[in-house]
Amino acid sequence: MSIHAKGNRFDPATPVIPRGVAFLRLPGAVTTRHFAFLALPRFTLLAFSSAIEPLRIANQLTQQPLYSWSLLSADGAPVESSAGIRVEVDRGLAPLGRDATVVVCSGTDASQAADLGVLSWLRSHQRIGGRIGAICTGAYTLARAGLLGGHSPAVHWENQPAFRELFDVEPLQQIYSIGPKHFSCAGGEAGVDMMLALIAKDYGDRLADAVAEMCLHFRRREASVTQKAIYPTAMGVRHPGIAKVISVMKANIATPLDQGELADIFGRTTRHLERTFKSIMQETPKSYYLGLRLEEARNLLSETQLSILEVAVATGFNSRSSFSKAYKARYGKSPSNIS
């Protein structure tokens, strides 16, 4: 299946302005802001559409050319999304004006989605002063191009272990981030929130709120909203001490703490920690900790090119054999059979 995504072409002078019933008057003249969406192989349609639709709706509501956009690929050929749907693009890579904002759209297979030509093109655009953003796993490409500039990006929680291991950068837990040199969102519907924030910066909260209503997005979420609760709310209320122990576990995957060290953090004896932890989490601290490490290992095996031994070391195992044994016991298959 394929989608023909042209219609806006690569012409900032002719943005898409559909007509609708709702209308919001925006006083004063406007300057059309252009977004060039770079679709990489296996990009996610949900994240892409979440980012582009608020721009279209802003034009529709105001009946003014606030935004234009184009869809690019590395070679100008159609790009297959993660859902297997092929999408036509407007053009391939060529220099853009510094006023254009490039948004890298990625998805699965993110660590190698962009070739060296794409990385060079992105560096050139930033070098002339152009702004760059990323949605879903597009932050992988920004990191590979060396464009993060010391600022951590928002990365989907599922991809964070691999990102951390590949780039030695701690990704943000929040749904999106808008920084001085780049912006990023974790994917999914977080693209709506990020674009609403950009619209608010350009044209004010009133328009951003109106666009949110048109999207049936009833509340504009701030960038600081976390993607996923680190602990269930009920657990934190019932025993914050256990939540603290789990937080320390997650921060010490590569060098696991022993039961005595966890008990010291908990502030009681090892036996008391065991009893309390099991009553709340329905498993022992040792079993829970092992599960956290193996889950991170599974993410690394899926999202990176690290060897089994490298993944074993990164998740606190002292040998490949001990890692493989624990992995097979947990998931029912060898780590070499990851798919």
C-alpha positions in Angstrom: 0.0 0.0 0.0 1.2 3.5 -0.7 0.2 7.1 0.0 0.9 10.0 -2.3 2.0 12.7 0.1 2.5 15.4 -2.4 0.1 18.3 -2.8 2.0 20.9 -0.9 5.1 20.5 -3.1 8.3 22.2 -2.1 7.0 25.7 -2.4 6.7 27.8 0.8 4.7 30.3 -1.2 1.7 27.9 -1.6 1.0 26.3 1.8 -2.1 24.1 2.3 -5.0 26.2 3.6 -8.2 24.0 3.6 -11.5 25.5 4.7 -13.5 24.5 7.7 -16.3 25.8 9.9 -14.2 27.0 12.8 -12.3 30.2 12.4 -9.9 32.2 14.5 -8.9 35.7 13.4 -5.2 36.3 13.8 -4.3 40.0 13.6 -1.4 41.4 11.6 0.7 40.1 8.8 2.3 36.7 9.0 5.5 35.1 7.7 5.1 31.6 6.4 7.3 29.2 8.3 8.5 26.2 6.4 9.0 22.7 7.8 10.9 20.1 5.8 10.1 16.6 7.1 12.9 14.1 6.4 11.4 10.6 6.3 13.9 7.9 7.0 13.2 4.2 6.3 10.7 2.6 8.7 9.6 5.9 10.1 6.4 5.8 12.2 3.3 7.2 10.6 1.6 8.1 14.0 4.5 10.3 15.1 4.8 11.9 11.6 1.1 12.7 11.3 1.0 14.0 14.9 3.6 16.5 14.0 2.3 17.7 10.7 -1.4 17.9 11.3 -1.3 20.8 13.9 0.4 22.9 11.2 -2.4 22.2 8.7 -5.0 22.9 11.3 -3.3 26.2 12.3 -3.6 27.3 8.6 -7.2 26.2 8.4 -8.3 27.9 11.6 -6.8 31.3 10.6 -7.2 31.0 6.9 -3.7 32.3 6.6 -0.4 30.8 5.4 1.2 30.4 8.8 3.0 27.2 7.8 4.1 25.2 4.8 5.8 21.9 4.7 7.4 19.3 2.4 8.4 15.7 2.7 11.9 14.6 1.8 13.8 11.4 1.6 17.5 10.7 1.2 17.2 9.9 -2.5 13.8 11.4 -3.5 12.3 7.9 -3.7 9.2 6.8 -1.8 9.9 5.7 1.8 8.4 2.7 3.5 7.0 3.3 7.0 7.2 0.9 9.9 3.7 -0.2 9.0 4.8 -1.2 5.5 3.0 1.7 3.9 5.1 3.5 1.2 4.8 7.2 1.2 5.6 9.5 -1.8 7.9 12.5 -1.1 8.3 15.9 -2.7 12.1 15.7 -3.3 15.4 14.4 -2.2 18.2 16.1 -0.4 19.4 19.5 -1.5 20.4 22.7 0.4 17.6 24.5 2.1 17.4 28.1 3.2 18.3 28.9 6.8 14.7 29.8 7.5 13.6 26.2 6.9 13.2 23.9 9.9 14.2 20.3 9.2 12.4 17.6 11.2 14.0 14.1 11.1 11.3 11.4 11.2 12.4 7.9 12.2 11.1 4.8 13.7 12.3 1.2 13.9 15.9 0.3 13.0 16.8 3.8 14.1 20.5 3.3 14.8 21.4 3.0 11.1 18.4 4.6 9.4 20.4 7.5 8.0 23.4 7.1 5.7 26.5 9.3 5.7 25.0 11.6 3.1 22.0 12.4 5.3 24.3 13.1 8.3 26.4 15.5 6.2 23.3 17.2 4.9 22.0 17.8 8.4 25.3 19.2 9.6 25.3 21.6 6.6 21.8 22.8 7.4 22.7 23.5 11.0 26.0 25.1 10.0 24.1 27.8 8.0 21.8 28.5 11.0 18.9 26.3 10.1 16.9 24.7 12.9 16.7 21.0 13.3 14.2 18.7 15.2 13.5 15.1 15.6 10.4 13.0 16.2 10.2 9.4 17.5 13.7 7.9 17.1 15.0 10.8 14.9 17.2 11.8 17.9 19.4 8.8 17.0 20.3 10.5 13.7 20.9 13.9 15.4 23.3 12.1 17.8 25.1 10.3 15.0 25.5 13.6 13.2 26.9 15.2 16.3 24.2 17.8 16.5 23.0 17.4 20.1 25.4 20.0 21.3 25.5 18.7 24.8 21.7 18.8 25.2 19.8 15.5 25.8 16.9 14.7 23.5 13.5 13.2 24.3 13.6 9.5 23.3 10.8 7.0 23.5 11.1 5.0 26.8 11.4 1.7 24.8 14.5 3.0 22.9 16.2 4.7 25.8 18.5 1.8 26.9 19.9 1.5 23.4 20.3 5.2 23.0 22.1 5.5 26.3 24.4 2.6 25.4 25.2 3.8 21.9 25.8 7.5 22.6 26.7 7.7 26.3 24.0 10.3 26.6 21.2 10.1 29.2 17.9 10.7 27.2 15.1 12.8 28.7 12.2 11.0 30.3 9.8 13.8 29.2 7.5 13.7 26.2 9.3 16.4 24.3 12.0 19.1 24.5 12.5 22.4 22.8 16.0 23.7 23.2 18.2 26.4 21.7 19.6 24.3 18.8 17.2 21.4 18.4 13.8 20.1 19.5 12.7 16.5 19.9 9.7 14.4 20.9 9.4 10.8 22.0 7.0 9.9 19.3 3.3 8.8 19.3 0.9 11.7 20.1 3.7 13.6 21.8 4.3 15.2 18.4 1.0 17.0 18.8 2.1 18.5 22.1 5.5 19.6 20.7 4.0 21.2 17.7 1.4 23.0 19.8 4.3 24.4 21.9 6.0 25.6 18.8 2.8 27.2 17.5 2.3 28.9 20.8 5.8 30.4 20.6 5.1 31.6 17.0 1.5 32.9 17.4 0.5 32.7 21.0 -1.4 30.4 23.3 -4.9 31.3 22.0 -4.1 29.7 18.6 -2.3 26.7 20.1 -5.3 26.1 22.4 -7.7 26.3 19.4 -5.5 23.9 17.4 -5.6 21.5 20.4 -9.4 21.6 20.5 -9.5 20.8 16.7 -7.3 17.8 17.4 -9.6 16.7 20.2 -6.5 17.1 22.3 -8.2 18.4 25.4 -5.1 19.5 27.3 -1.8 20.9 26.0 0.8 18.9 27.9 4.0 20.6 29.1 7.4 19.3 28.0 8.1 18.2 31.5 5.4 15.6 31.5 7.0 12.2 31.8 6.4 9.5 29.2 5.8 6.7 31.6 5.4 6.5 35.3 8.6 5.1 36.8 6.5 3.5 39.6 2.7 3.0 39.8 1.2 5.9 41.9 -0.3 3.4 44.4 3.1 1.9 45.1 4.7 5.2 45.8 1.9 6.1 48.2 2.0 2.7 49.9 5.7 2.6 50.4 8.1 5.3 49.1 11.0 3.4 50.5 10.4 0.6 48.0 10.1 3.2 45.2 13.5 4.5 46.3 15.1 1.1 46.1 13.7 0.5 42.6 15.0 3.9 41.5 18.5 2.9 42.7 18.1 -0.5 40.9 17.3 1.2 37.6 20.3 3.6 38.0 22.7 0.6 38.6 22.0 -1.8 35.8 25.7 -2.3 34.7 27.0 -2.6 38.2 24.2 -4.2 40.3 24.1 -3.6 44.0 24.0 -6.5 46.4 21.2 -7.2 48.9 23.0 -5.6 51.7 23.5 -2.3 49.8 19.9 -2.2 48.9 18.9 -2.8 52.5 21.1 0.1 53.5 19.3 2.3 51.0 15.9 1.0 52.3 17.0 1.8 55.9 16.1 -1.6 57.4 17.5 -5.1 57.5 17.8 -7.3 54.5 15.1 -9.6 55.8 12.7 -6.6 56.3 13.5 -5.4 52.8 12.7 -8.9 51.4 9.4 -9.1 53.2 8.2 -5.6 52.4 9.3 -5.7 48.8 7.6 -9.0 48.1 4.4 -7.9 49.7 4.2 -4.9 47.4 5.8 -6.1 44.2 4.8 -9.8 44.4 8.4 -10.9 43.9 11.7 -10.7 45.7 14.1 -7.8 45.2 16.6 -10.2 43.6 14.1 -11.4 41.0 12.8 -7.9 40.3 16.3 -6.6 39.9 17.2 -9.4 37.5 14.1 -8.7 35.5 15.1 -5.0 35.1 18.5 -6.0 33.9 17.2 -8.6 31.4 14.6 -6.2 30.0 17.4 -3.7 29.3 19.4 -6.4 27.8 16.5 -7.4 25.5 16.2 -3.7 24.4 19.9 -3.5 23.7 19.8 -6.7 21.6 16.9 -5.4 19.6 18.0 -1.8 19.1 21.8 -1.9 18.8 24.6 -3.9 17.0 26.2 -4.8 20.3 27.5 -8.4 20.7 25.9 -10.7 23.2 29.0 -10.4 25.4 28.9 -6.6 25.3 25.2 -6.6 26.2 26.0 -9.0 29.1 28.6 -6.6 30.4 26.4 -3.6 30.0 23.7 -5.3 32.1 25.9 -6.5 34.9 26.7 -10.1 34.0 30.2 -11.4 34.5 30.1 -13.8 31.6 28.3 -14.6 28.4 27.2 -18.0 29.6 25.6 -16.7 32.9 23.8 -14.0 30.9 22.5 -16.5 28.3 21.3 -18.9 31.0 19.4 -16.1 32.8 18.0 -14.7 29.6 16.7 -18.1 28.4 15.2 -18.8 31.8 13.3 -15.5 31.6 12.3 -15.4 28.0 12.4 -19.0 26.9 14.9 -18.5 24.1 18.6 -17.7 23.7 19.7 -14.1 23.3 21.1 -15.1 19.9 17.5 -15.7 18.7 16.3 -12.1 19.4 14.1 -10.9 16.6 
